[in-house]
């Protein structure tokens, strides 16, 4: 490509001539230029390492959607002109036409993995052709630069959204929400790189990040791992929530080997660290995490997002499970990742079980001092008082803090969370109600802290469960979002989200996420906050007539807290 561009520049710089129409002889200089341009088009046409996904709506002239209609589409390019036979997914260099059946709103997802002229034929539910259209597909195509080349028939062609993916990222068969750090959201994608059969293939992992949850402008390849399915085994990654230490984004990673097909039986793992410098290089190499040989990251289950992972005052908190004891014990590391203390054995913190212990680990900042707070092992929910262990992050001096509901039959429903400089918990008080606790004497010697007298106005939940309902809090700008769920290991189907815009004086219940194009929320980190708004990230599969291809989606709240009507396609650099 570079050589072709250089040749073009040379031609334009040193052989520029003015042609009259009668001089335009293809065998002369102009013919050379036309040939070069044709080669450029040919290279772009054969570029199957790029995918374009279009979210479109088709309606009649009155705006009535062509519900259950059929859209057939294909791309005409130099590969077609050269007589290359078609194949299902472009194995031959030329892709067969795809079809999609439109939903009740006349919408569908269209996939283009070739460059050239896309041709679309629309049929109504009676299989009658009602419209044709075309547009150019090229690398770098966006919704803003999109335009129709031709349109005909009694059809409105409406582009709802469009995403263009390079380096096969749009073909990822795995999308996992990792969480946020330093104002950026992170996703993990795994892309198949070689394929022999459904039981023998290799993949490459990428961590991508975004400042707004829609445009992922940083992509870093995970080097130093071997992701494959082969001989009845699978190698996969389980990745922690992100941490930011001031110069790097840090992830704790387990490279796990298990029997295949999934869910397989655990065989072994490597405990790793993955660092992404703030400059966001294209690749980064994993390094070994120097913890005990019987400590395994994220071995108990497939929910690494549940377990605490923090960076604070030059220390890290990682959550391995120790075998054969089968105990999940958060462990403190120094700046060089060497173990300094086991939080359970050293400070009587609660083990990080998924129902209560894991979410009880909180970072608290009072009076300019950071504290690591954890539920005390002797504490139980549904009592008037609970005890936490609070560790001064500077010297790890620690003491017990007692939180008290104030009596009157009011008991704790959740552990204490730290939100916007305040301490918050759900209490059982004729229902489940949100309250704050003062921080004035938090730094004292073994203090007792009693709730503030007034509840958070409007923070009343009708959900019910013996496990804590409050699972996570997401904040940005001046807005806080409280995620409640009846499930400890997945969020759907019974969940509520409360929104506060006034520093926890009041909260309001958000509407449920619209069901169109959604999939169940299995990971609390699928919900993140940016610019004061909440966004939800997930993936689904869109049919193409011979199978289906992945679609990466995000849905955002608007300024008033309501969910936007339609999801957006995730864009990746």
C-alpha positions in Angstrom: 0.0 0.0 0.0 2.8 2.4 0.9 4.6 1.7 -2.4 1.5 2.4 -4.4 0.9 5.7 -2.6 4.5 6.7 -3.2 4.1 5.8 -6.9 1.0 8.0 -7.0 2.8 10.9 -5.4 5.7 10.5 -7.9 3.3 10.5 -10.8 1.5 13.5 -9.6 4.6 15.4 -8.7 6.8 14.8 -11.7 4.5 13.8 -14.6 1.6 16.2 -14.2 0.1 17.1 -17.5 -3.2 18.8 -18.6 -5.3 16.5 -20.8 -7.9 17.5 -23.3 -10.8 15.0 -23.6 -9.4 13.7 -26.8 -6.0 13.0 -25.1 -7.5 10.6 -22.5 -5.9 7.5 -23.9 -5.9 4.7 -21.4 -2.6 3.4 -22.9 -0.9 6.6 -21.9 0.0 8.2 -18.5 -3.7 8.5 -17.5 -4.1 4.8 -18.1 -1.2 4.2 -15.7 -2.9 6.3 -13.1 -6.2 4.6 -13.7 -4.5 1.2 -13.2 -3.0 2.3 -10.0 -6.3 3.6 -8.7 -7.9 0.2 -9.7 -5.2 -1.6 -7.8 -6.0 0.5 -4.7 -9.7 -0.4 -5.1 -8.7 -4.1 -5.5 -6.7 -4.0 -2.3 -9.6 -2.4 -0.4 -12.0 -4.8 -2.0 -10.1 -7.9 -0.8 -9.7 -6.4 2.7 -11.7 -8.9 4.8 -10.0 -7.7 8.0 -12.6 -5.0 8.5 -16.3 -5.2 9.2 -19.1 -2.7 8.9 -22.3 -3.2 10.9 -25.4 -1.1 9.9 -28.5 -0.8 12.1 -31.3 0.0 9.7 -35.0 0.6 9.5 -37.2 0.1 6.4 -40.7 1.6 6.1 -43.3 2.4 3.5 -43.8 6.0 2.3 -46.3 6.6 5.2 -43.7 5.5 7.8 -45.3 2.1 8.5 -42.4 -0.4 9.1 -42.0 -3.4 6.9 -42.5 -5.8 9.8 -41.4 -9.4 9.0 -40.0 -8.2 5.7 -36.9 -9.6 4.2 -33.8 -7.7 3.3 -31.2 -9.2 0.9 -27.9 -7.5 0.6 -24.4 -8.0 -0.9 -21.3 -6.1 -1.9 -20.1 -5.6 -5.5 -16.3 -5.1 -5.7 -13.3 -5.9 -7.7 -13.3 -9.5 -6.3 -16.7 -10.0 -7.9 -15.5 -8.5 -11.2 -12.6 -11.0 -11.2 -14.9 -14.0 -11.0 -14.0 -15.1 -7.6 -16.6 -17.6 -6.3 -18.7 -16.6 -3.3 -18.3 -18.3 0.1 -20.3 -18.1 3.3 -17.9 -15.9 5.3 -15.4 -14.7 2.8 -13.1 -17.7 2.8 -12.7 -17.4 -1.0 -12.3 -13.6 -0.8 -15.9 -13.0 -2.0 -18.9 -13.3 0.3 -22.3 -14.6 -0.7 -25.5 -12.4 -0.3 -26.9 -12.3 3.2 -30.5 -11.9 4.4 -32.2 -10.6 7.5 -35.9 -10.8 8.5 -37.0 -7.5 9.9 -38.4 -7.2 13.4 -41.8 -5.6 14.3 -40.3 -2.2 14.0 -38.9 -2.9 10.5 -35.3 -2.9 11.8 -32.4 -5.3 11.3 -28.6 -5.5 11.6 -26.7 -5.8 8.3 -23.1 -7.0 8.1 -20.5 -6.1 5.4 -17.0 -7.6 5.4 -16.1 -6.5 1.9 -15.4 -3.0 0.5 -17.3 -1.8 -2.5 -20.9 -1.0 -3.5 -23.4 -2.4 -1.1 -26.7 -3.3 -2.8 -29.9 -3.8 -0.8 -33.2 -5.3 -1.8 -36.2 -4.9 0.4 -39.2 -7.3 0.3 -42.4 -6.9 2.3 -43.9 -9.8 4.4 -45.5 -11.1 1.2 -42.1 -11.5 -0.5 -42.8 -8.7 -2.9 -39.9 -6.4 -3.8 -40.7 -2.9 -2.5 -37.3 -1.1 -2.7 -33.7 -1.1 -3.7 -30.8 1.0 -2.6 -27.0 1.2 -2.7 -24.2 2.9 -0.8 -20.4 2.6 -0.7 -18.7 0.6 2.0 -15.1 1.6 2.8 -12.6 1.5 5.6 -13.4 4.4 8.0 -17.1 4.6 7.1 -19.1 6.3 9.9 -22.7 7.3 10.4 -21.7 10.9 9.8 -20.0 10.2 6.4 -22.6 7.7 5.2 -24.8 8.6 2.2 -27.0 6.7 -0.2 -25.8 6.3 -3.8 -29.2 5.2 -5.1 -32.7 4.6 -3.8 -35.8 3.3 -5.6 -39.2 1.9 -4.9 -41.7 2.6 -2.2 -39.4 2.3 0.8 -37.9 4.7 3.3 -34.3 3.6 4.0 -33.3 4.8 7.5 -29.9 4.4 9.0 -30.2 4.2 12.7 -26.5 3.7 13.5 -23.3 2.3 11.9 -20.0 1.0 13.2 -16.9 0.1 11.3 -14.4 -2.4 12.8 -10.8 -3.1 11.8 -8.5 -6.0 12.6 -11.5 -8.4 12.9 -12.5 -6.9 16.2 -16.1 -6.9 15.0 -16.0 -10.7 14.7 -15.2 -11.2 18.4 -16.9 -14.2 19.9 -16.5 -12.9 23.4 -17.2 -9.5 24.9 -16.8 -9.0 28.6 -17.3 -5.8 30.6 -14.4 -5.3 33.0 -15.3 -2.0 34.7 -14.0 1.5 35.0 -10.9 3.3 36.3 -9.7 6.9 36.0 -12.7 7.9 34.0 -12.3 5.2 31.3 -14.4 2.0 30.7 -12.8 -1.3 29.7 -14.0 -4.2 27.7 -12.3 -7.5 26.8 -12.6 -8.9 23.3 -11.4 -12.3 22.1 -11.0 -12.8 18.4 -10.5 -16.1 16.6 -7.2 -16.1 14.7 -7.0 -19.6 13.3 -9.6 -22.3 12.8 -9.3 -26.0 12.1 -12.6 -27.2 13.6 -15.1 -26.3 16.3 -12.9 -28.2 18.8 -9.5 -26.9 17.5 -8.9 -23.1 17.1 -6.8 -20.3 18.5 -7.7 -16.8 19.6 -6.2 -13.4 20.5 -7.4 -11.2 23.4 -7.7 -7.4 23.4 -8.6 -4.9 26.1 -10.3 -1.8 24.7 -11.2 1.4 26.5 -13.5 4.4 26.2 -14.2 7.7 27.9 -18.0 7.6 27.1 -19.0 3.9 26.7 -19.7 4.3 23.0 -16.4 5.2 21.2 -13.6 2.8 22.2 -10.5 4.7 21.0 -7.8 2.6 22.7 -7.1 -1.0 21.8 -4.3 -3.0 23.4 -3.5 -6.6 22.5 -2.8 -9.1 25.4 0.5 -10.7 24.6 2.1 -13.6 26.5 -0.9 -15.8 26.7 -1.9 -18.9 24.6 -5.7 -18.9 24.1 -6.9 -22.0 22.3 -9.2 -24.9 22.2 -7.5 -28.2 21.4 -7.5 -31.9 22.3 -10.4 -31.6 24.7 -9.0 -28.6 26.6 -9.6 -24.8 26.6 -7.3 -22.0 27.7 -9.2 -18.9 28.7 -8.7 -15.6 30.6 -10.5 -14.4 33.7 -9.7 -10.7 34.3 -10.2 -8.5 37.3 -11.7 -5.0 37.4 -9.2 -2.3 36.3 -7.1 -0.3 38.7 -5.2 2.9 38.0 -1.9 3.6 39.8 -1.3 7.1 38.4 0.6 6.0 35.4 -0.7 2.5 34.4 -4.0 0.6 34.2 -3.5 -2.7 36.1 -5.5 -5.9 35.7 -5.1 -9.2 37.6 -5.5 -12.1 35.2 -5.9 -15.8 35.5 -4.9 -17.8 32.4 -6.9 -20.9 33.1 -6.8 -24.3 31.5 -10.0 -26.4 31.7 -11.6 -29.3 30.0 -13.7 -28.5 26.9 -16.5 -28.1 26.0 -17.5 -25.4 28.6 -18.3 -25.4 31.4 -15.2 -27.5 31.9 -13.3 -28.8 34.8 -10.5 -26.7 36.1 -7.0 -28.2 35.4 -4.5 -25.4 36.2 -3.8 -21.7 35.9 -1.2 -19.0 35.7 -1.6 -15.9 38.0 -0.7 -12.9 35.9 -0.6 -9.1 35.8 -1.4 -7.1 32.8 -0.4 -3.4 32.6 -1.5 -0.8 30.1 0.6 2.4 30.3 -1.4 5.6 30.1 0.0 6.1 26.6 -2.1 3.0 25.5 0.4 1.0 23.4 -1.0 -1.4 20.7 0.4 -4.4 22.7 1.4 -5.2 26.2 2.9 -8.3 27.8 1.6 -10.2 30.8 3.9 -10.8 33.7 3.7 -13.3 36.5 2.0 -12.4 39.8 4.3 -13.5 42.6 1.8 -14.9 45.1 1.7 -18.3 46.9 1.9 -21.4 44.8 -1.5 -22.6 46.3 -3.2 -19.3 45.5 -5.3 -19.3 42.3 -7.0 -16.2 40.9 -10.7 -16.6 40.2 -10.8 -20.4 40.4 -14.1 -20.8 42.1 -16.3 -19.5 39.3 -16.5 -17.3 36.2 -17.3 -14.1 38.1 -14.0 -12.2 38.5 -15.9 -8.9 38.4 -17.5 -9.8 41.9 -14.2 -9.9 43.7 -12.4 -6.7 45.1 -9.4 -5.3 43.2 -8.1 -2.0 44.4 -5.1 0.3 44.2 -4.6 2.6 47.1 -1.7 4.5 48.6 1.0 2.4 46.9 -0.8 -0.9 47.6 -2.9 -3.4 45.7 -5.7 -5.7 46.9 -6.0 -8.9 44.9 -8.4 -11.8 45.7 -7.0 -15.3 45.2 -8.6 -18.5 46.4 -6.2 -20.7 48.4 -6.3 -24.4 47.9 -6.8 -26.9 49.3 -8.5 -24.7 51.9 -10.9 -23.4 49.2 -10.9 -20.0 50.9 -11.2 -16.8 48.9 -9.0 -14.4 50.9 -8.3 -10.8 49.7 -4.5 -10.2 50.0 -2.5 -7.0 50.2 0.4 -6.5 47.8 3.0 -3.7 47.8 3.9 -1.5 44.8 6.1 -4.3 43.4 3.2 -6.9 43.8 4.9 -8.7 46.6 2.6 -10.1 49.2 2.5 -8.0 52.4 -0.6 -9.2 54.3 -3.5 -11.6 54.1 -6.6 -9.4 54.9 -8.5 -12.4 56.4 -5.8 -14.0 58.5 -4.1 -10.7 59.3 -7.0 -8.4 60.0 -10.0 -10.7 60.6 -11.7 -9.4 57.4 -14.5 -11.5 56.0 -13.7 -14.0 53.2 -14.8 -12.7 49.8 -17.8 -14.9 49.2 -20.0 -13.7 46.3 -23.1 -13.0 48.4 -21.7 -10.6 51.1 -18.0 -10.6 51.8 -16.8 -9.5 48.3 -18.9 -6.4 48.1 -18.1 -5.4 51.7 -14.5 -4.4 50.7 -14.6 -0.7 50.2 -12.1 2.2 49.9 -13.1 5.0 52.2 -11.5 8.5 52.2 -12.0 10.6 55.3 -10.0 13.6 56.2 -7.6 13.0 53.4 -6.7 9.5 54.6 -7.6 6.4 52.7 -8.9 3.4 54.5 -9.6 -0.2 53.3 -12.8 -1.2 54.9 -14.1 -4.8 55.1 -16.9 -6.7 56.9 -15.8 -8.3 60.1 -16.0 -12.0 60.1 -18.3 -12.1 63.2 -20.8 -9.7 61.7 -24.2 -10.9 60.3 -26.8 -9.0 58.2 -30.3 -8.4 59.5 -29.0 -7.2 62.8 -29.1 -3.7 64.5 -25.3 -3.4 64.5 -22.5 -4.6 62.2 -18.8 -4.3 62.6 -16.2 -3.6 60.0 -12.4 -3.6 60.1 -10.9 -0.3 58.9 -7.2 -0.4 57.8 -5.3 2.9 57.6 -3.6 2.7 54.1 -0.4 4.4 55.3 0.7 2.1 58.0 -2.1 -0.6 58.0 -3.0 0.3 61.6 -6.5 -1.0 62.0 -9.5 -0.9 64.3 -13.0 -2.1 64.5 -15.8 0.3 63.7 -19.4 -0.4 64.8 -22.3 0.8 62.7 -25.6 1.1 64.5 -29.1 1.5 63.0 -30.3 3.2 66.1 -32.7 0.5 67.1 -36.5 0.6 66.8 -36.5 -2.7 64.9 -34.4 -1.3 62.1 -31.7 -3.7 60.8 -29.0 -3.9 58.1 -29.9 -5.2 54.7 -26.5 -4.4 53.0 -23.0 -3.7 54.1 -21.7 -0.1 54.2 -20.8 1.5 50.9 -18.7 4.6 50.4 -20.3 7.0 47.9 -19.4 10.7 47.2 -17.7 11.2 50.6 -20.6 9.6 52.5 -21.3 6.2 54.0 -24.4 4.5 52.7 -26.4 1.3 53.5 -29.7 -0.3 52.9 -31.7 -0.9 56.1 -34.8 -2.9 56.8 -37.4 -0.4 58.0 -40.9 -1.2 56.9 -39.3 -2.1 53.5 -35.8 -1.6 52.2 -34.7 2.0 52.6 -31.5 3.8 51.9 -29.7 5.7 54.7 -26.5 7.6 55.2 -24.1 7.5 58.1 -22.0 10.4 59.3 -18.2 10.3 58.9 -17.2 12.8 61.6 -15.6 10.2 64.0 -14.7 7.6 61.4 -11.0 8.0 62.1 -11.4 7.7 65.8 -10.4 4.7 68.0 -13.0 2.0 67.6 -16.0 4.4 67.2 -19.7 3.6 67.0 -21.4 5.4 64.1 -25.2 5.7 64.2 -27.2 6.3 61.1 -28.5 9.8 60.2 -32.1 10.3 61.3 -33.6 11.0 57.9 -33.6 8.4 55.1 -32.5 9.2 51.5 -35.8 10.5 50.1 -37.3 8.2 47.5 -34.8 5.4 48.0 -37.3 2.7 48.8 -37.0 -0.7 47.2 -39.6 -3.4 46.8 -37.1 -6.1 46.1 -36.6 -8.8 48.8 -33.8 -11.2 49.4 -31.8 -12.6 52.4 -28.6 -11.6 50.6 -27.7 -7.9 50.3 -29.6 -6.2 47.5 -27.2 -3.3 46.9 -24.5 -4.8 44.7 -22.7 -1.8 43.2 -22.6 2.0 42.9 -21.6 3.9 39.7 -20.9 7.6 39.8 -19.8 10.4 37.4 -20.3 14.1 37.3 -22.7 14.9 40.1 -24.8 11.8 39.6 -24.8 8.5 41.5 -26.5 5.2 40.4 -27.3 2.4 42.9 -27.6 -1.0 41.4 -29.9 -3.4 43.4 -30.4 -7.1 42.5 -31.9 -10.1 44.1 -29.1 -12.2 42.6 -25.5 -12.1 43.8 -24.0 -13.5 40.7 -26.1 -12.0 37.9 -28.2 -8.8 37.8 -31.3 -9.9 35.7 -34.1 -10.5 35.9 -35.1 -8.8 39.3 -33.1 -5.6 39.6 -33.7 -1.9 40.3 -31.5 1.2 39.7 -31.8 4.3 41.8 -30.4 7.7 40.7 -29.3 10.5 42.9 -28.4 14.0 41.6 -28.2 15.9 44.9 -25.4 14.3 46.9 -27.7 11.5 48.3 -30.4 13.8 49.7 -32.8 12.0 47.5 -33.0 9.3 44.9 -35.4 8.2 42.2 -36.1 4.8 40.6 -35.0 4.5 36.9 -37.3 2.8 34.5 -36.3 -0.7 33.5 -34.0 -1.0 30.5 -36.1 -1.3 27.3 -36.2 -5.0 26.3 -35.7 -4.5 22.5 -32.4 -5.9 21.3 -31.3 -6.6 24.9 -29.8 -9.6 26.6 -29.9 -10.3 30.4 -27.5 -8.4 32.6 -25.1 -11.1 33.9 -22.3 -8.8 35.1 -22.6 -5.7 37.3 -19.8 -4.1 35.3 -22.0 -4.0 32.2 -23.4 -0.9 33.8 -21.1 2.1 34.0 -21.4 5.8 34.4 -19.8 8.5 32.2 -20.6 12.3 32.0 -23.4 11.9 34.6 -25.2 9.3 32.6 -25.5 5.5 32.9 -24.7 3.2 30.1 -25.3 -0.5 29.6 -23.1 -2.7 27.4 -23.9 -6.1 25.9 -23.7 -8.2 22.8 -26.2 -10.2 20.8 -26.1 -12.1 17.5 -27.8 -10.8 14.3 -29.0 -13.4 11.8 -27.6 -13.4 8.2 -29.6 -16.2 6.7 -26.9 -18.8 7.0 -26.1 -18.3 10.6 -25.4 -15.2 12.7 -22.7 -12.6 13.5 -22.0 -10.6 16.8 -23.4 -7.2 17.5 -21.9 -5.0 20.2 -24.4 -2.6 21.7 -24.6 0.1 24.4 -27.7 1.9 25.7 -27.5 5.3 27.5 -29.7 7.3 29.8 -30.6 10.8 28.8 -30.3 14.0 30.9 -33.6 13.3 32.6 -32.6 9.8 33.6 -34.8 7.9 31.2 -33.2 5.3 28.9 -32.8 6.3 25.2 -35.3 4.6 22.9 -32.7 2.8 20.8 -29.3 1.3 21.6 -26.2 2.5 19.9 -23.6 0.3 18.2 -20.2 0.3 20.0 -17.5 1.9 17.9 -13.9 0.7 18.0 -10.9 2.5 16.6 
